[in-house]
């Protein structure tokens, strides 16, 4: 059941990301019926049908065939959605964050290593506990 839920949720997110809604999937039956009507009446193939309803010939077809307007409105993929993003770039001659303190540049390095021979390791401070 968990797999079915996760698969259906991922398909829903995928379909909505490419702008296909559940309403469009329900209206696919009316798309097939209207295509069959065009095939019988005007002998259109599928590419011509798509061009008349979703492409270049859409305005011409809707003006010539006003009697089919109700069927055209019930076809899927007719919704309009716009997404706009505003991006602003600001160019300033002065940097926004100015550093007021100068960092000193030192070239002399103190890279000296001495092995520490401390008595801390010998007097049992870090040894396992002894029996009492």
C-alpha positions as CSV (number, residue, x, y, z in Angstrom):
1,X,0.0,0.0,0.0
2,X,2.9,2.3,0.8
3,X,4.4,1.7,-2.6
4,X,1.1,2.5,-4.4
5,X,0.7,5.7,-2.4
6,X,4.3,6.8,-3.1
7,X,4.0,6.0,-6.8
8,X,0.7,7.9,-7.2
9,X,2.0,10.9,-5.3
10,X,5.2,11.0,-7.4
11,X,3.1,10.8,-10.6
12,X,0.8,13.6,-9.3
13,X,3.9,15.8,-8.7
14,X,5.4,14.9,-12.1
15,X,2.1,15.7,-14.0
16,X,1.6,19.0,-12.2
17,X,5.2,20.0,-12.9
18,X,4.6,19.6,-16.7
19,X,1.2,21.5,-16.3
20,X,-1.1,18.5,-16.7
21,X,-3.9,18.6,-14.2
22,X,-6.3,15.8,-13.1
23,X,-9.2,17.6,-14.9
24,X,-7.2,17.2,-18.2
25,X,-7.0,13.5,-17.7
26,X,-10.7,13.3,-17.0
27,X,-11.5,15.2,-20.2
28,X,-9.4,12.9,-22.5
29,X,-12.7,11.1,-23.4
30,X,-14.1,14.3,-24.9
31,X,-10.9,14.8,-26.8
32,X,-11.2,11.3,-28.4
33,X,-14.9,11.9,-29.2
34,X,-14.2,15.3,-30.8
35,X,-11.3,13.8,-32.8
36,X,-13.6,11.1,-34.2
37,X,-16.1,13.8,-35.1
38,X,-13.5,15.7,-37.0
39,X,-12.2,12.5,-38.7
40,X,-15.7,11.6,-39.9
41,X,-16.9,15.1,-40.8
42,X,-13.8,16.8,-42.2
43,X,-11.5,13.8,-42.7
44,X,-8.8,15.3,-40.6
45,X,-5.8,13.3,-39.4
46,X,-4.6,13.7,-35.8
47,X,-1.9,16.3,-36.6
48,X,-4.4,18.5,-38.4
49,X,-6.9,18.1,-35.5
50,X,-4.2,19.2,-33.0
51,X,-3.3,22.1,-35.2
52,X,-6.9,23.2,-35.4
53,X,-7.5,23.1,-31.7
54,X,-4.1,23.8,-30.1
55,X,-1.9,25.2,-32.8
56,X,-1.7,27.7,-35.6
57,X,-5.2,27.1,-37.1
58,X,-7.0,27.5,-33.7
59,X,-8.3,31.1,-34.3
60,X,-9.4,30.4,-37.8
61,X,-11.1,27.1,-36.8
62,X,-12.9,28.7,-33.9
63,X,-14.2,31.6,-36.1
64,X,-15.5,29.3,-38.8
65,X,-17.2,26.8,-36.6
66,X,-19.0,28.7,-33.9
67,X,-21.5,25.8,-33.5
68,X,-18.7,23.6,-32.0
69,X,-17.7,26.2,-29.4
70,X,-19.2,24.3,-26.5
71,X,-17.3,21.2,-27.5
72,X,-14.1,23.2,-27.9
73,X,-14.4,24.5,-24.4
74,X,-14.7,21.0,-22.9
75,X,-11.5,19.8,-24.5
76,X,-8.5,19.2,-22.2
77,X,-5.3,21.3,-21.9
78,X,-7.2,24.6,-22.5
79,X,-6.2,26.3,-19.2
80,X,-3.9,29.2,-19.2
81,X,-1.2,29.6,-16.6
82,X,1.5,32.2,-16.4
83,X,4.6,32.1,-14.2
84,X,6.6,35.2,-13.8
85,X,9.7,35.8,-11.8
86,X,11.3,39.1,-11.1
87,X,15.1,39.1,-11.0
88,X,16.9,42.3,-10.0
89,X,20.6,42.9,-10.3
90,X,22.2,46.0,-8.7
91,X,25.5,47.2,-9.9
92,X,27.3,49.6,-7.6
93,X,30.7,51.3,-8.0
94,X,31.4,50.7,-4.3
95,X,31.3,47.3,-2.8
96,X,28.4,46.7,-0.4
97,X,30.6,45.3,2.4
98,X,33.7,47.3,2.9
99,X,36.4,46.2,5.2
100,X,37.8,48.9,7.3
101,X,40.6,47.0,9.0
102,X,43.6,45.9,7.1
103,X,44.8,42.3,7.6
104,X,48.5,42.3,8.2
105,X,50.5,40.1,5.7
106,X,53.2,38.2,7.6
107,X,55.7,36.1,5.7
108,X,57.5,34.7,8.7
109,X,56.3,31.4,9.7
110,X,56.5,29.7,13.0
111,X,56.6,26.1,11.9
112,X,58.6,24.4,14.7
113,X,57.6,21.1,16.2
114,X,58.8,19.6,19.4
115,X,57.8,16.2,20.7
116,X,56.3,16.7,24.1
117,X,57.6,14.2,26.6
118,X,55.3,14.8,29.4
119,X,55.0,12.8,32.6
120,X,51.2,12.6,32.1
121,X,51.4,9.3,30.2
122,X,53.5,7.6,32.9
123,X,51.7,8.2,36.1
124,X,48.6,6.3,35.2
125,X,46.1,9.1,34.7
126,X,44.9,7.6,31.4
127,X,45.3,4.0,32.4
128,X,42.5,1.5,32.9
129,X,41.2,1.1,36.5
130,X,43.1,-1.2,38.8
131,X,41.5,-3.7,41.2
132,X,41.0,-2.4,44.6
